[in-house]
Amino acid sequence: MKQVLAVCAAFACIAGFNIAEADNRKVGVLYVVHGGSESTDIESLWDSSMQIFAYDPHSAIYQRVIWNEEAWPTVASFGDGQSYSNVASQLDKYTFQDDRIGHDPNAQRTQKQMEDMTAALKAREVDLGVTFFIDKAQWIGSLEQTKFLPDPRRLYEPQVEGGSRLTYCGSEPDGGPWAGCDPERYNIDGPAERLLTKGVDEIIIIDMTTAAVRFWKSYDVVRVTRDVVNRHNAKHGTDIPVTWVNDPTDLMRESYPLEPENWTRSLGTPIKDSVVPLAGRPNPVTEDPAFAALYISGIEKRLNPAAADKDTAVMIINHSIRDGNETYDPKVNDTVALNDMLKAEVLRTHPDIDPDNIIGTWMGLRVENPNIKLGGRVRSNLERSREMRAENLGHRWLYETDKAPPGGDQKYFYWGGLEYLKDRGVKHIVIVFTQVVIDSVLTLVEVPNQIGKEIGTKTWLYEAAGDFDRYPNHGHPFADYWGRQADTMCRPVGAPVDAPGSEPCCFVMGGCGTSQPYPPLRQTPIDQAMQDTDPHLVRDLSAYGHLGYDPAQGPPSDERPVQNQYTGTWAVWDPINEDPRMGEFLADKVVRHMEMSQAKVQKASR
């Protein structure tokens, strides 16, 4: 009850707000989320691949593939293993994940959060003198979700000269034609158009793409939504504004690079940047202590009753940004602020936890390979790292810096953070991915496997009895090895680097009793960037993990930790999910945003 009252107090009793000049206004509210696919199939991954690149007009996929009907059948095998448009390499990975959780709950729980927000806003209509219309927008969305893209027809109508309308529904190379596929799925109104049809006077965006932090993906949706509304305004002589709750001062728009015109990171370093200081440009969503308070119950659910608070750690883990987007993207800064807020809330509710056992960590990034020669089409000597088992989840650069990472207690990559906590002797670690508020394959499968490869699967809190509520088919989230998209055949030891893989790779940490070593030898030539299908990137999911284990000192054991392996337990926290307080919080942020906007209008008119 104490925690509920604290959160309620932070909401500040908004029922009495009076937005004086807003009487009888129609207010459109867009709930923006990341989106994705509700199922793992080639058609959903195909669509997602096209949508990801549709926001960057300078990318090769945008210019040569999306509206090129001759290229459509090649997408499922496109690339050399380094591009996430490589649909084929992703099918094994995501099919495995679906088998573990049965069905990704993200879309259903997102809908519940939006319904809770809608109910909270509708309950305030009379007091506020407005009528709310609520819709959802997504950065990406598979076959059944294209109606939530910010501007679906932007993919349908060719944006390049001589292009074909995007109507692809599969062909023989990718198992088509796909059952139930609508070739006109992009020829539909999007969420902004639906709100405009209802006659709204303004559109307010509230964003949870990555748990409310400002991010280039969120900005993509905001920017495209504004383009849709600007076209409407020009056609109808209206002046309907689009504002963003998470970025009320429009930091990202004002700090966007100026030259080249319509810059995107595909063009490399901007010629002229627009440098706008972060000070005075708040994110009122992530900076509200009430938001951090919503995480606490999910952390408490994953504590180990056998471990005292003084022996417990909370490790926060986060994605980052694309290299080059630090010119305008404050995601890392917003994330650091959110993590600080969460640390303070954990210490307030559990004061016996050692502050030094609460740390912020980051996913990995590509690493430099000096053997790669630059020139021609090769613009970078970076390649995927083994620690990230082929993933490339961003660069942790702080906003408007020369590639400076966070410091202090948020300086670690996640494997370094786990080693730090292991060496401190903690007995239980709760892993919190602050940048999602709803479970998905990311929190249910990917993060547990990443943690498990470092500190073990038998150390998972639920290993003994299993967790069949979240993992109905197996009772656990773990793969035999992590890097499911990798090739499984390796070239013989000592064979030339261009020899084909003809022997089974070894994916067992203690060895396989064959001529193939663990980890598998690098298969990609050293002067080429490592492909994400390279078996060398695979990590075994062993009983007690890689951290603290040295194969030179003896074999690993499935029965007990050896050498300096982790001896405690760990679990991934339970996200906010369907907590009804989330809908109230979102509604509060929308109303507060309206109040602030109205105050600015009144001040300007004096």
C-alpha positions as CSV (number, residue, x, y, z in Angstrom):
1,M,0.0,0.0,0.0
2,K,2.9,2.4,0.8
3,Q,4.3,2.0,-2.6
4,V,0.9,2.5,-4.3
5,L,0.4,5.7,-2.3
6,A,3.9,7.0,-3.3
7,V,3.1,6.4,-7.0
8,C,-0.3,8.0,-6.6
9,A,1.2,11.0,-4.9
10,A,3.7,11.4,-7.8
11,F,0.7,11.5,-10.2
12,A,-0.3,14.6,-8.4
13,C,-4.2,14.2,-8.6
14,I,-4.6,15.4,-12.2
15,A,-8.4,15.1,-12.1
16,G,-8.7,18.8,-11.2
17,F,-6.6,20.1,-14.1
18,N,-8.4,22.8,-16.0
19,I,-7.2,23.5,-19.5
20,A,-9.2,26.6,-19.9
21,E,-9.0,27.3,-23.6
22,A,-9.3,23.7,-24.7
23,D,-13.1,23.4,-24.3
24,N,-14.7,21.2,-26.9
25,R,-11.4,20.4,-28.6
26,K,-10.8,17.1,-30.2
27,V,-7.4,15.7,-29.1
28,G,-5.8,12.9,-31.0
29,V,-3.3,10.8,-28.9
30,L,-0.9,8.4,-30.6
31,Y,0.6,5.7,-28.4
32,V,3.9,4.9,-30.1
33,V,5.7,1.5,-29.6
34,H,8.4,-0.4,-31.3
35,G,6.2,-3.1,-32.9
36,G,7.4,-6.2,-34.7
37,S,5.9,-9.6,-35.6
38,E,3.4,-11.7,-33.8
39,S,4.8,-14.8,-35.5
40,T,8.0,-16.0,-36.9
41,D,7.7,-16.7,-40.6
42,I,9.5,-15.6,-43.7
43,E,6.8,-13.2,-44.8
44,S,6.8,-11.3,-41.5
45,L,10.6,-11.0,-41.5
46,W,10.5,-9.9,-45.1
47,D,8.1,-7.1,-44.4
48,S,10.1,-6.0,-41.3
49,S,13.3,-5.9,-43.4
50,M,11.7,-3.5,-45.9
51,Q,10.2,-1.3,-43.2
52,I,13.5,-0.9,-41.3
53,F,15.2,0.6,-44.3
54,A,12.2,2.7,-45.5
55,Y,13.2,5.4,-43.0
56,D,16.6,6.0,-44.6
57,P,16.3,7.3,-48.2
58,H,20.1,7.0,-48.7
59,S,20.4,3.3,-47.9
60,A,21.0,0.9,-50.7
61,I,17.9,-1.1,-49.7
62,Y,15.7,2.0,-50.0
63,Q,17.1,2.9,-53.4
64,R,17.4,-0.5,-55.0
65,V,15.2,-3.0,-53.3
66,I,11.9,-1.8,-51.7
67,W,10.2,-0.8,-54.9
68,N,12.2,-3.1,-57.2
69,E,10.0,-6.1,-58.0
70,E,13.0,-7.9,-59.5
71,A,14.8,-7.7,-56.2
72,W,11.9,-8.8,-54.0
73,P,12.5,-12.6,-54.3
74,T,16.2,-12.1,-53.3
75,V,15.4,-10.5,-49.9
76,A,15.1,-13.8,-48.0
77,S,18.8,-14.5,-48.9
78,F,20.0,-11.0,-49.3
79,G,23.4,-9.9,-48.0
80,D,26.5,-11.7,-46.9
81,G,25.4,-12.5,-43.3
82,Q,26.2,-9.1,-41.9
83,S,22.8,-7.4,-42.6
84,Y,19.7,-7.9,-40.6
85,S,17.8,-7.8,-43.9
86,N,19.2,-11.4,-44.1
87,V,15.9,-13.1,-43.4
88,A,17.3,-16.6,-43.8
89,S,19.8,-16.3,-41.0
90,Q,17.1,-15.0,-38.6
91,L,14.6,-17.7,-39.1
92,D,16.5,-20.3,-37.0
93,K,17.0,-17.7,-34.2
94,Y,13.4,-16.6,-33.9
95,T,11.9,-19.9,-34.5
96,F,13.8,-21.2,-31.5
97,Q,12.5,-18.3,-29.4
98,D,8.9,-19.0,-30.3
99,D,9.3,-22.6,-29.3
100,R,10.5,-21.5,-25.9
101,I,7.7,-19.0,-25.1
102,G,4.8,-20.4,-27.2
103,H,3.6,-16.9,-28.3
104,D,5.1,-13.5,-28.0
105,P,2.8,-11.6,-25.5
106,N,4.1,-8.1,-26.6
107,A,1.2,-7.1,-28.9
108,Q,-1.5,-8.3,-26.6
109,R,0.0,-6.5,-23.6
110,T,0.6,-3.4,-25.6
111,Q,-3.0,-3.3,-26.4
112,K,-3.9,-3.7,-22.8
113,Q,-1.7,-0.7,-21.8
114,M,-3.3,1.4,-24.5
115,E,-6.8,0.4,-23.3
116,D,-5.9,1.4,-19.8
117,M,-4.5,4.7,-21.0
118,T,-7.7,5.2,-23.1
119,A,-9.9,4.6,-20.1
120,A,-8.0,7.0,-17.9
121,L,-8.1,9.7,-20.6
122,K,-11.8,9.2,-21.3
123,A,-12.5,9.5,-17.6
124,R,-11.1,13.0,-17.7
125,E,-12.8,14.3,-20.8
126,V,-15.6,16.2,-18.9
127,D,-13.2,17.9,-16.5
128,L,-10.9,18.9,-19.3
129,G,-13.5,19.9,-21.8
130,V,-12.0,17.8,-24.6
131,T,-12.8,14.6,-26.5
132,F,-9.9,12.2,-26.8
133,F,-9.3,9.9,-29.8
134,I,-6.6,7.3,-29.3
135,D,-4.7,5.2,-31.8
136,K,-1.4,3.4,-31.9
137,A,1.7,3.8,-34.1
138,Q,4.6,1.4,-34.5
139,W,8.2,1.8,-35.9
140,I,7.7,-1.6,-37.7
141,G,4.9,-4.0,-38.0
142,S,4.5,-7.3,-39.9
143,L,1.7,-8.3,-42.3
144,E,-1.1,-8.0,-39.8
145,Q,0.2,-4.7,-38.3
146,T,0.9,-2.5,-41.3
147,K,-2.0,-0.3,-40.4
148,F,0.0,0.9,-37.4
149,L,2.9,2.1,-39.4
150,P,3.1,6.0,-39.3
151,D,2.5,6.2,-43.1
152,P,1.8,2.8,-44.7
153,R,1.5,4.3,-48.2
154,R,5.0,5.6,-47.9
155,L,6.1,2.0,-48.6
156,Y,3.3,1.4,-51.1
157,E,3.9,4.3,-53.5
158,P,7.4,4.2,-55.0
159,Q,9.7,6.8,-53.6
160,V,12.3,6.2,-56.3
161,E,12.0,6.9,-60.0
162,G,10.7,4.0,-62.0
163,G,9.8,2.0,-58.9
164,S,7.0,-0.5,-58.6
165,R,4.3,-0.3,-55.9
166,L,5.2,-2.6,-53.0
167,T,2.7,-5.5,-53.4
168,Y,4.9,-8.5,-52.9
169,C,3.3,-11.6,-51.5
170,G,6.1,-14.1,-52.0
171,S,7.3,-16.3,-54.8
172,E,8.9,-19.7,-55.2
173,P,12.3,-18.8,-53.7
174,D,10.7,-17.7,-50.4
175,G,7.9,-20.2,-50.1
176,G,5.3,-17.9,-51.7
177,P,2.7,-17.0,-52.6
178,W,2.1,-16.5,-48.8
179,A,-1.2,-17.6,-47.5
180,G,-3.4,-14.8,-46.4
181,C,-1.1,-12.1,-47.7
182,D,-2.8,-9.0,-49.0
183,P,-0.8,-7.3,-51.8
184,E,-2.6,-4.0,-50.9
185,R,-1.6,-4.2,-47.3
186,Y,0.4,-0.9,-47.6
187,N,-2.3,0.9,-49.5
188,I,-4.2,1.9,-46.4
189,D,-4.5,4.9,-44.0
190,G,-2.2,5.0,-41.1
191,P,-2.9,6.1,-37.5
192,A,-2.4,9.9,-38.1
193,E,-4.8,9.7,-41.1
194,R,-7.4,7.9,-39.0
195,L,-7.2,10.6,-36.4
196,L,-7.4,13.4,-38.9
197,T,-10.5,11.8,-40.4
198,K,-12.1,12.1,-37.0
199,G,-11.5,15.9,-37.1
200,V,-8.9,16.2,-34.3
201,D,-7.5,19.7,-33.6
202,E,-4.1,18.4,-32.5
203,I,-2.1,15.2,-32.2
204,I,-0.1,14.4,-29.1
205,I,2.4,11.6,-29.2
206,I,3.3,9.6,-26.1
207,D,6.2,7.2,-26.8
208,M,7.2,3.9,-25.2
209,T,9.3,2.6,-28.2
210,T,12.2,2.0,-25.8
211,A,10.5,2.8,-22.5
212,A,10.1,6.5,-23.1
213,V,13.7,7.5,-23.7
214,R,14.2,9.7,-26.8
215,F,15.6,7.6,-29.6
216,W,16.1,7.7,-33.3
217,K,13.5,5.1,-33.9
218,S,10.9,7.2,-32.0
219,Y,12.0,10.2,-33.9
220,D,11.4,8.3,-37.2
221,V,7.8,7.8,-36.2
222,V,7.4,11.4,-35.0
223,R,9.0,12.8,-38.2
224,V,6.9,10.7,-40.6
225,T,3.7,11.5,-38.6
226,R,4.4,15.2,-38.9
227,D,4.9,14.7,-42.7
228,V,1.5,13.2,-42.9
229,V,-0.1,16.0,-40.9
230,N,1.8,18.7,-42.9
231,R,0.4,17.3,-46.1
232,H,-3.1,17.4,-44.6
233,N,-2.6,20.9,-43.4
234,A,-1.4,22.1,-46.8
235,K,-4.3,20.4,-48.6
236,H,-7.0,21.7,-46.3
237,G,-5.6,25.0,-45.1
238,T,-5.5,23.8,-41.4
239,D,-2.8,24.2,-38.8
240,I,-3.0,21.0,-36.8
241,P,0.0,20.6,-34.6
242,V,1.9,17.4,-33.7
243,T,3.7,17.5,-30.4
244,W,5.7,14.9,-28.6
245,V,5.3,14.4,-24.8
246,N,8.8,12.8,-24.4
247,D,10.5,15.8,-26.2
248,P,8.4,18.8,-25.5
249,T,11.1,21.3,-26.5
250,D,11.8,19.4,-29.8
251,L,15.4,18.8,-29.0
252,M,15.8,16.1,-31.6
253,R,14.3,18.1,-34.4
254,E,16.3,21.2,-33.6
255,S,19.6,19.3,-33.1
256,Y,19.3,17.3,-36.3
257,P,22.3,17.8,-38.7
258,L,21.9,20.6,-41.3
259,E,24.1,19.4,-44.1
260,P,24.0,17.4,-46.3
261,E,20.3,18.2,-46.7
262,N,18.1,15.4,-45.4
263,W,21.1,13.8,-43.8
264,T,21.0,10.2,-42.5
265,R,23.8,8.1,-41.1
266,S,24.2,6.3,-44.4
267,L,25.8,9.5,-45.7
268,G,28.5,9.4,-43.0
269,T,29.6,12.2,-40.8
270,P,27.5,15.4,-41.3
271,I,29.2,18.3,-43.0
272,K,27.4,20.7,-40.7
273,D,25.7,19.7,-37.4
274,S,23.2,21.7,-35.4
275,V,24.6,21.7,-31.9
276,V,21.9,22.2,-29.3
277,P,22.8,21.8,-25.6
278,L,20.9,19.1,-23.6
279,A,20.5,21.4,-20.6
280,G,17.0,22.7,-20.3
281,R,15.7,20.1,-22.7
282,P,14.1,17.6,-20.4
283,N,12.3,14.3,-21.0
284,P,9.4,14.6,-18.6
285,V,8.5,10.9,-18.8
286,T,11.7,9.3,-17.9
287,E,12.6,12.0,-15.3
288,D,9.5,11.4,-13.3
289,P,10.2,9.2,-10.2
290,A,6.7,7.7,-10.6
291,F,8.0,5.9,-13.8
292,A,10.9,4.3,-12.0
293,A,8.5,3.3,-9.2
294,L,6.6,1.2,-11.7
295,Y,9.6,-1.1,-12.1
296,I,10.0,-2.0,-8.4
297,S,7.3,-4.7,-8.1
298,G,8.7,-6.5,-11.1
299,I,12.2,-6.5,-9.4
300,E,10.7,-7.7,-6.1
301,K,9.1,-10.7,-7.9
302,R,12.5,-11.9,-9.0
303,L,14.3,-11.6,-5.7
304,N,15.7,-14.8,-4.2
305,P,14.1,-15.3,-0.7
306,A,17.3,-17.2,0.4
307,A,19.5,-14.2,-0.4
308,A,19.5,-11.2,1.9
309,D,19.2,-7.7,0.4
310,K,22.8,-7.0,1.5
311,D,23.9,-9.9,-0.7
312,T,21.7,-8.9,-3.7
313,A,22.6,-7.0,-6.8
314,V,20.5,-5.2,-9.4
315,M,22.2,-5.1,-12.8
316,I,20.5,-2.8,-15.4
317,I,21.1,-3.6,-19.0
318,N,20.5,-1.4,-22.0
319,H,20.7,-1.0,-25.8
320,S,22.4,2.0,-27.2
321,I,22.3,4.0,-30.5
322,R,23.6,3.8,-34.0
323,D,27.1,5.0,-34.5
324,G,26.9,8.5,-35.9
325,N,23.4,9.3,-34.5
326,E,25.0,10.9,-31.3
327,T,24.7,14.1,-33.4
328,Y,21.1,14.4,-32.4
329,D,20.0,11.3,-30.4
330,P,20.0,11.7,-26.6
331,K,19.0,8.1,-25.9
332,V,22.1,7.2,-23.9
333,N,21.7,10.3,-21.8
334,D,18.0,9.7,-21.2
335,T,18.8,6.1,-20.3
336,V,21.5,7.1,-17.8
337,A,19.0,9.5,-16.2
338,L,16.3,6.7,-16.0
339,N,18.8,4.2,-14.6
340,D,19.8,6.8,-11.9
341,M,16.1,7.3,-11.1
342,L,15.6,3.5,-10.8
343,K,18.7,3.1,-8.6
344,A,17.4,5.7,-6.2
345,E,14.0,4.0,-6.1
346,V,15.6,0.6,-5.4
347,L,17.5,2.1,-2.5
348,R,14.4,3.8,-1.2
349,T,12.4,0.6,-1.1
350,H,15.3,-1.7,-0.2
351,P,17.8,0.3,1.7
352,D,19.9,-2.7,2.7
353,I,21.0,-3.3,-0.9
354,D,24.6,-2.0,-1.3
355,P,24.6,1.0,-3.7
356,D,27.8,-0.4,-5.3
357,N,25.8,-3.5,-6.2
358,I,23.4,-1.5,-8.4
359,I,25.1,-0.9,-11.8
360,G,24.2,0.1,-15.3
361,T,25.5,-1.9,-18.3
362,W,25.2,-1.9,-22.0
363,M,24.9,-4.3,-24.9
364,G,27.8,-4.8,-27.2
365,L,28.9,-3.2,-30.4
366,R,31.1,-4.0,-33.3
367,V,34.8,-4.1,-32.6
368,E,37.8,-2.9,-34.7
369,N,39.6,-5.4,-37.0
370,P,42.7,-3.6,-38.3
371,N,43.2,-6.3,-40.9
372,I,40.2,-5.0,-42.9
373,K,41.4,-2.6,-45.6
374,L,39.3,0.5,-46.2
375,G,38.5,1.7,-49.6
376,G,35.9,1.4,-52.3
377,R,32.7,0.0,-50.8
378,V,34.4,-0.9,-47.6
379,R,33.9,2.1,-45.3
380,S,34.5,0.6,-41.9
381,N,36.9,-1.9,-40.3
382,L,34.4,-2.8,-37.6
383,E,33.0,-6.3,-37.2
384,R,30.7,-8.2,-34.9
385,S,32.1,-9.3,-31.6
386,R,32.2,-12.8,-30.1
387,E,30.9,-11.4,-26.7
388,M,27.7,-10.3,-28.4
389,R,27.5,-13.6,-30.4
390,A,27.0,-11.7,-33.7
391,E,24.6,-9.1,-32.4
392,N,25.3,-5.4,-33.0
393,L,23.1,-3.5,-30.6
394,G,24.5,-0.1,-30.7
395,H,27.1,2.3,-29.5
396,R,26.8,3.9,-26.1
397,W,27.8,7.4,-27.2
398,L,26.5,10.3,-25.1
399,Y,24.7,13.1,-27.0
400,E,26.7,15.6,-28.9
401,T,30.1,14.1,-27.8
402,D,33.0,12.8,-29.8
403,K,32.0,9.3,-29.1
404,A,32.2,9.5,-25.3
405,P,30.6,6.6,-23.3
406,P,29.0,6.9,-19.8
407,G,31.2,6.5,-16.8
408,G,30.9,5.8,-13.1
409,D,28.5,3.0,-12.2
410,Q,27.2,2.8,-15.8
411,K,30.4,2.2,-17.6
412,Y,30.2,-1.5,-18.1
413,F,29.3,-3.8,-21.0
414,Y,27.0,-6.4,-19.6
415,W,29.6,-9.2,-19.4
416,G,32.0,-6.8,-17.6
417,G,29.2,-5.9,-15.2
418,L,28.5,-9.5,-14.4
419,E,32.1,-10.2,-13.8
420,Y,32.3,-7.2,-11.4
421,L,29.3,-8.4,-9.4
422,K,30.6,-12.0,-9.4
423,D,33.9,-10.9,-8.0
424,R,32.1,-8.9,-5.3
425,G,30.6,-12.1,-4.1
426,V,26.9,-11.3,-4.5
427,K,24.5,-14.2,-4.0
428,H,21.7,-13.1,-6.3
429,I,21.4,-10.8,-9.3
430,V,18.2,-9.3,-10.7
431,I,18.6,-8.3,-14.3
432,V,16.5,-5.2,-15.4
433,F,16.2,-4.2,-19.0
434,T,14.9,-0.7,-18.3
435,Q,14.1,0.1,-22.0
436,V,11.1,-2.1,-22.3
437,V,7.9,-2.0,-20.3
438,I,6.4,-5.2,-21.7
439,D,7.7,-8.7,-22.0
440,S,8.7,-10.0,-25.4
441,V,11.2,-12.5,-26.8
442,L,13.8,-10.0,-25.9
443,T,13.2,-10.2,-22.2
444,L,11.9,-13.7,-22.1
445,V,14.6,-15.4,-24.3
446,E,17.3,-13.2,-25.6
447,V,18.4,-11.5,-22.4
448,P,18.3,-14.7,-20.3
449,N,20.5,-16.5,-22.9
450,Q,23.0,-13.6,-22.9
451,I,23.2,-13.7,-19.2
452,G,23.3,-17.5,-19.1
453,K,26.3,-17.8,-21.4
454,E,28.3,-15.7,-18.9
455,I,27.2,-17.0,-15.5
456,G,25.4,-20.2,-16.3
457,T,22.0,-21.9,-16.7
458,K,22.0,-23.9,-13.5
459,T,22.4,-20.6,-11.6
460,W,19.1,-19.4,-13.0
461,L,16.7,-18.9,-10.0
462,Y,14.1,-21.3,-11.5
463,E,16.4,-24.0,-12.7
464,A,15.3,-26.7,-10.2
465,A,11.5,-26.6,-10.7
466,G,11.4,-24.8,-14.1
467,D,9.1,-22.0,-15.0
468,F,6.3,-23.4,-17.2
469,D,4.1,-20.3,-16.9
470,R,6.5,-18.3,-19.0
471,Y,8.1,-21.2,-20.9
472,P,5.2,-23.8,-21.4
473,N,7.1,-26.0,-23.8
474,H,10.4,-26.5,-21.9
475,G,10.2,-24.7,-18.6
476,H,13.2,-22.6,-19.3
477,P,14.5,-20.1,-22.0
478,F,17.9,-21.6,-22.8
479,A,19.3,-22.8,-26.1
480,D,22.0,-25.5,-26.3
481,Y,24.2,-22.7,-27.6
482,W,23.6,-19.0,-28.2
483,G,24.1,-17.9,-31.8
484,R,21.3,-19.8,-33.4
485,Q,21.8,-18.2,-36.8
486,A,25.3,-19.5,-37.2
487,D,26.4,-22.1,-39.7
488,T,26.9,-25.5,-38.1
489,M,29.6,-26.9,-40.4
490,C,33.2,-25.7,-40.1
491,R,36.2,-26.2,-42.4
492,P,38.7,-28.8,-41.3
493,V,41.4,-27.6,-39.0
494,G,44.4,-26.5,-41.1
495,A,42.4,-26.2,-44.3
496,P,42.6,-23.1,-46.5
497,V,40.3,-20.3,-45.4
498,D,38.3,-20.7,-48.7
499,A,37.7,-24.4,-48.0
500,P,34.0,-25.3,-47.5
501,G,32.7,-26.3,-44.1
502,S,32.6,-30.0,-44.1
503,E,32.9,-31.0,-40.4
504,P,30.4,-30.4,-37.6
505,C,31.5,-27.4,-35.5
506,C,32.0,-27.9,-31.8
507,F,29.6,-25.8,-29.7
508,V,30.3,-27.5,-26.3
509,M,32.5,-25.5,-23.8
510,G,34.3,-28.7,-22.6
511,G,35.1,-29.8,-26.2
512,C,33.4,-32.4,-28.4
513,G,36.0,-35.1,-28.6
514,T,36.6,-34.3,-32.3
515,S,39.2,-32.5,-34.2
516,Q,37.1,-29.3,-34.1
517,P,38.0,-27.0,-31.2
518,Y,35.7,-25.0,-29.0
519,P,35.1,-22.2,-29.7
520,P,35.0,-22.9,-33.4
521,L,37.8,-21.3,-35.3
522,R,37.1,-18.1,-37.2
523,Q,35.6,-19.0,-40.6
524,T,35.4,-15.6,-42.1
525,P,38.7,-14.5,-43.8
526,I,40.6,-12.2,-41.4
527,D,40.6,-9.3,-43.8
528,Q,36.8,-9.4,-44.1
529,A,34.3,-8.3,-41.4
530,M,32.9,-11.2,-39.4
531,Q,29.6,-12.5,-40.8
532,D,26.8,-13.0,-38.2
533,T,26.6,-16.6,-39.3
534,D,30.2,-17.3,-38.4
535,P,30.3,-20.2,-35.9
536,H,33.2,-18.5,-34.1
537,L,30.6,-16.1,-32.7
538,V,28.7,-18.9,-31.0
539,R,28.8,-19.2,-27.2
540,D,27.9,-22.4,-25.3
541,L,25.1,-22.2,-22.8
542,S,26.9,-24.2,-20.0
543,A,25.9,-25.0,-16.5
544,Y,28.0,-22.3,-14.8
545,G,29.0,-20.0,-17.7
546,H,32.2,-18.7,-19.2
547,L,33.1,-16.0,-16.6
548,G,35.8,-17.2,-14.3
549,Y,36.5,-20.4,-16.3
550,D,39.9,-21.1,-18.0
551,P,39.9,-24.2,-20.2
552,A,43.7,-24.5,-19.6
553,Q,43.0,-25.3,-15.9
554,G,40.7,-28.2,-16.5
555,P,37.3,-29.2,-17.9
556,P,34.0,-27.5,-16.8
557,S,31.5,-29.4,-14.6
558,D,27.8,-29.6,-14.9
559,E,27.5,-30.4,-11.2
560,R,29.3,-27.5,-9.6
561,P,31.1,-24.3,-10.3
562,V,34.8,-24.7,-10.9
563,Q,37.7,-22.3,-10.7
564,N,36.2,-18.8,-10.3
565,Q,32.7,-19.4,-11.8
566,Y,29.6,-17.7,-10.3
567,T,28.2,-19.4,-7.3
568,G,25.0,-17.4,-6.7
569,T,21.6,-17.2,-8.5
570,W,20.1,-14.8,-11.0
571,A,16.8,-13.9,-12.7
572,V,15.4,-11.4,-15.2
573,W,12.9,-9.0,-13.7
574,D,9.2,-8.9,-14.6
575,P,8.4,-5.8,-16.7
576,I,5.5,-3.5,-16.0
577,N,3.3,-5.4,-18.5
578,E,-0.4,-5.1,-17.6
579,D,-0.1,-3.2,-14.4
580,P,-3.1,-0.8,-14.5
581,R,-1.0,2.0,-13.0
582,M,0.8,2.2,-16.4
583,G,-2.3,3.4,-18.1
584,E,-2.8,6.1,-15.4
585,F,0.8,7.2,-15.8
586,L,0.6,7.5,-19.5
587,A,-2.7,9.5,-19.3
588,D,-1.1,11.8,-16.7
589,K,1.8,12.6,-19.0
590,V,-0.6,13.4,-21.8
591,V,-2.7,15.8,-19.7
592,R,0.4,17.4,-18.1
593,H,1.7,18.0,-21.6
594,M,-1.6,19.6,-22.6
595,E,-1.4,21.8,-19.5
596,M,2.1,22.9,-20.3
597,S,1.3,23.6,-24.0
598,Q,-1.7,25.7,-23.0
599,A,0.4,27.7,-20.5
600,K,2.9,28.5,-23.3
601,V,0.0,29.7,-25.5
602,Q,-1.4,31.9,-22.7
603,K,2.0,33.4,-22.0
604,A,2.7,34.1,-25.6
605,S,-0.6,35.9,-26.0
606,R,0.0,38.3,-23.1
